[in-house]
């Protein structure tokens, strides 16, 4: 198999060396690496060109390209049968490529997509708490239902062609829409849990809020997870006020409901957090525990604000198209 690795970058000069070092250390290196730069104004291109003598790099500079456009451009330019995709801000295990491509040859039935895994690489108390609150661990994954992130995935180029690539009309959640299109096409997925990409969570609450706001806006644009968002609104706007009223009128009942609600929202993050903070001081353990509810609530508020913005954008786009809006249609 010929392996092409693709990624998009924009102002990633600080993060790129870590990724490029791990690509150079792969036990099965890709045959080519195609990078699309969306218009960097920092030293990103200089960092890439400095590695061109040690890695099989091809650099395409396309100012203004979004992530989907950049990925599609890279894949069109790729000569490989298998496309591996990742992001600039990660470091890869040395066997990442080898683990990702193994199912294509080993499976009894033809595999079209291989889902790698990703784990947090946090620095400090806040990032550790954020990772525990928002990211699944391997034990949480149901392989048959897992939809890969494009920071750790491989697929046949023919599969990409079959679903007409990443959705260029969408600026966030584009890899999820791509996954859903592949699944809707009936293509076979495999899971490679040892194909691990390590990435750093957001470093501040403001950055996390923006990230989740944009994710939810993307959900609204793509008409994704309506019931999940509806449940979130119902929890904060109906269930929580009802619990507080119960606490006032019937304290034992209200307290019981609040404890059940707290457990439902925070038990899983705390279970993930426990092994992550074993080496922390007692003070840092307490700080990490205190961050979990604030992070969860901040993320939920960001999603509740972002989702209607995306829905409004979608409604306007459908109105402009003047038809059934098939371009924006996402079937699950």
C-alpha positions in Angstrom: 0.0 0.0 0.0 1.1 3.5 -0.7 0.4 5.8 2.3 -0.3 9.5 2.0 -0.5 11.6 5.2 -2.4 14.8 5.0 -2.9 17.8 7.4 -3.9 21.4 7.3 -2.1 24.2 9.1 -2.4 27.9 9.9 0.0 29.7 12.2 1.2 26.4 13.8 4.9 27.3 14.0 5.1 26.5 17.7 3.2 23.2 17.5 4.6 21.7 14.3 8.1 20.6 15.4 6.6 18.1 17.9 4.4 16.6 15.2 7.2 16.5 12.6 9.6 14.9 15.0 7.1 12.1 15.7 6.5 11.7 11.9 10.2 11.2 11.4 10.2 8.6 14.1 7.4 6.4 12.6 8.2 2.7 12.4 6.3 2.7 9.1 6.7 6.2 7.7 4.2 7.6 5.2 5.3 7.6 1.6 4.4 11.3 1.3 3.2 14.1 3.6 1.0 16.7 2.0 0.4 19.9 4.1 -2.0 22.6 3.1 -1.3 26.0 4.6 -4.4 28.2 4.9 -2.4 31.5 4.9 0.0 31.5 7.9 1.5 34.8 9.0 4.0 33.3 11.4 7.0 31.0 10.8 4.9 27.9 9.9 6.2 27.7 6.3 9.8 28.2 7.4 9.4 25.3 9.9 8.0 23.0 7.2 10.6 23.9 4.6 13.4 23.3 7.1 12.2 19.7 7.4 11.8 19.1 3.7 15.2 17.4 3.4 14.3 14.8 6.1 10.6 14.2 5.4 8.7 13.5 2.1 6.9 16.9 2.4 4.8 18.6 -0.2 3.5 22.0 0.8 0.4 23.7 -0.8 -0.2 27.3 0.2 -3.9 28.2 -0.2 -4.7 31.4 1.7 -8.2 31.5 3.0 -8.9 27.7 2.8 -10.9 26.3 5.7 -10.0 22.9 7.2 -12.4 20.9 4.9 -11.1 22.7 1.8 -7.5 22.1 2.9 -8.1 18.4 3.5 -9.8 17.9 0.2 -7.1 19.8 -1.6 -4.4 17.6 0.1 -6.3 14.4 -0.7 -6.8 15.3 -4.3 -3.0 15.9 -4.6 -2.2 12.6 -2.8 -0.9 9.7 -4.8 -1.5 7.1 -2.0 -4.1 4.4 -1.9 -4.5 5.0 1.8 -4.9 8.5 3.4 -3.9 9.1 7.0 -5.1 12.3 8.5 -3.9 14.1 11.6 -3.6 17.7 13.0 -0.7 20.0 13.6 -1.0 20.2 17.4 -0.4 16.5 18.2 2.4 14.1 18.8 2.0 10.6 17.4 3.1 7.3 18.9 6.0 5.8 16.8 3.7 3.0 15.6 0.8 5.3 14.8 1.0 4.8 11.0 1.7 1.1 11.3 -1.3 0.5 13.6 -3.6 2.6 11.5 -2.9 0.8 8.2 -2.7 -2.8 9.6 -6.5 -3.4 9.5 -6.6 -2.7 5.7 -4.5 -5.8 5.1 -5.5 -8.0 8.0 -9.3 -7.8 8.0 -11.3 -10.7 6.4 -13.8 -8.3 4.9 -12.6 -5.1 3.1 -12.1 -2.2 5.5 -12.6 1.4 4.2 -11.9 3.4 7.3 -9.7 2.8 10.3 -10.4 4.8 13.5 -7.3 5.6 15.5 -7.6 6.9 19.1 -6.5 10.1 20.8 -5.6 10.9 24.3 -5.0 14.2 26.2 -1.5 15.4 26.9 -2.4 18.0 29.5 0.0 20.4 31.2 -1.1 21.6 34.7 -4.1 21.3 36.9 -6.7 23.0 34.6 -5.8 21.1 31.5 -5.9 17.8 33.5 -9.4 18.7 34.8 -10.5 19.7 31.3 -9.4 16.4 29.8 -11.2 14.4 32.5 -14.4 16.4 32.1 -14.6 16.4 28.3 -12.7 13.5 26.8 -13.5 9.8 26.7 -11.0 7.2 27.8 -10.5 3.9 26.0 -12.9 2.1 28.4 -15.7 4.4 27.3 -15.4 3.5 23.6 -17.8 1.2 21.9 -15.8 0.3 18.7 -18.9 -0.4 16.6 -20.3 3.1 17.3 -17.1 5.1 17.5 -16.8 7.9 15.0 -13.1 8.9 14.5 -11.6 12.4 14.8 -9.6 13.5 11.8 -6.6 13.9 14.1 -6.3 10.1 14.1 -7.9 8.3 11.2 -7.1 6.5 7.9 -9.3 5.7 4.9 -9.1 4.6 1.4 -9.0 7.4 -1.1 -11.8 5.6 -3.0 -14.0 6.0 0.1 -13.3 9.7 0.2 -14.2 9.9 -3.4 -17.4 7.9 -2.9 -18.8 10.4 -0.3 -17.4 13.5 -2.2 -14.9 14.4 0.5 -15.2 16.7 3.5 -18.0 19.2 3.6 -16.5 22.5 2.5 -19.5 24.5 3.6 -18.9 23.7 7.2 -16.2 25.3 9.4 -16.5 23.0 12.5 -17.6 19.4 13.0 -16.5 18.7 9.4 -14.9 15.4 10.4 -18.1 14.2 12.1 -20.1 14.9 8.9 -17.5 13.1 6.9 -17.7 10.1 9.2 -21.5 10.0 9.0 -21.3 10.1 5.2 -18.9 7.2 5.2 -21.2 5.2 7.5 -24.3 6.1 5.5 -22.6 4.8 2.4 -22.3 1.4 4.1 -18.5 1.4 4.2 -16.7 -0.8 6.7 -15.0 0.7 9.8 -12.3 -0.8 12.0 -10.9 0.4 15.3 -7.2 0.6 16.0 -6.9 1.6 19.7 -3.1 1.6 19.7 -2.9 4.2 16.9 -2.7 7.0 19.4 -2.4 10.7 18.9 -1.6 12.8 21.9 -3.0 16.3 21.9 -3.0 19.2 24.4 -6.4 20.4 25.7 -7.2 24.1 25.7 -5.2 26.0 28.3 -7.8 28.4 29.6 -11.5 28.5 30.4 -12.0 31.3 27.8 -10.4 29.2 25.1 -12.5 26.2 26.1 -15.7 28.3 26.0 -14.8 29.5 22.5 -14.1 25.9 21.3 -17.4 24.5 22.6 -19.3 27.5 21.3 -17.9 26.9 17.8 -18.5 23.1 18.0 -22.2 23.8 19.0 -22.5 26.3 16.2 -21.3 23.7 13.8 -23.9 21.2 15.2 -26.6 23.8 14.5 -25.3 24.4 10.9 -25.2 20.7 10.2 -28.5 19.9 11.9 -26.7 17.5 14.3 -27.7 16.2 17.8 -31.0 18.0 18.1 -32.2 15.9 21.0 -28.9 16.2 22.9 -29.1 19.9 22.7 -32.8 19.9 23.6 -32.1 17.7 26.7 -29.4 20.2 27.7 -31.8 23.2 27.5 -34.4 21.2 29.5 -31.8 20.3 32.2 -30.8 23.9 32.8 -34.0 25.7 32.1 -36.6 23.2 33.5 -35.1 20.5 35.6 -32.6 22.6 37.6 -35.2 25.3 38.6 -37.6 22.5 39.5 -35.0 21.0 41.8 -34.3 24.4 43.5 -38.0 24.9 44.1 -38.2 21.4 45.5 -35.3 22.2 47.8 -37.2 25.2 49.1 -40.6 23.5 49.5 -39.6 19.9 50.3 -35.9 20.0 51.4 -35.4 16.2 51.6 -36.8 15.6 48.2 -35.0 18.6 46.7 -31.7 17.6 48.2 -32.1 14.0 46.9 -32.8 15.3 43.4 -29.8 17.6 43.5 -27.5 14.8 44.6 -28.8 12.6 41.8 -28.4 15.4 39.3 -24.8 16.1 40.5 -23.9 12.4 40.2 -25.3 12.2 36.7 -23.3 15.2 35.5 -20.0 14.8 37.4 -19.5 11.2 38.4 -17.9 10.1 35.1 -15.5 13.1 35.0 -14.4 12.4 38.6 -13.8 8.7 37.8 -11.6 9.7 34.9 -9.8 12.4 37.0 -8.8 10.1 39.8 -6.0 8.2 38.0 -4.8 11.4 36.3 -4.1 13.2 39.5 -2.4 10.5 41.6 1.0 12.3 41.4 -0.5 15.7 42.3 -0.2 17.3 45.6 -3.3 17.4 47.8 -3.8 21.1 47.0 -3.6 20.4 43.3 -6.0 17.5 43.6 -8.5 19.7 45.3 -8.1 22.4 42.7 -8.6 19.9 39.9 -11.8 18.6 41.6 -13.1 22.2 41.9 -12.5 22.9 38.2 -14.7 19.9 37.0 -18.1 21.5 37.7 -17.1 24.9 36.4 -15.7 23.4 33.2 -18.9 21.2 32.7 -21.2 24.2 33.2 -19.1 26.5 31.1 -19.1 24.0 28.2 -22.9 23.5 28.5 -23.5 27.3 28.5 -21.2 27.7 25.4 -23.2 25.0 23.6 -26.5 26.5 24.5 -25.4 29.8 23.1 -23.7 28.4 20.0 -26.3 26.0 18.8 -29.1 28.5 18.0 -26.6 30.6 16.1 -25.8 27.7 13.9 -29.5 26.9 13.5 -30.2 30.5 12.4 -27.3 30.3 9.9 -28.7 27.1 8.5 -32.2 28.5 8.2 -30.8 31.5 6.3 -28.8 29.3 4.0 -31.7 27.1 3.2 -33.8 30.2 2.4 -31.1 31.5 0.0 -30.9 28.2 -1.8 -34.6 28.2 -2.6 -34.8 24.5 -2.8 -34.7 21.5 -0.5 -31.2 22.4 0.7 -29.7 19.1 -0.2 -26.2 20.6 0.1 -26.8 21.1 3.8 -28.6 17.9 4.4 -27.1 15.6 7.0 -28.8 12.2 7.4 -28.0 10.2 10.5 
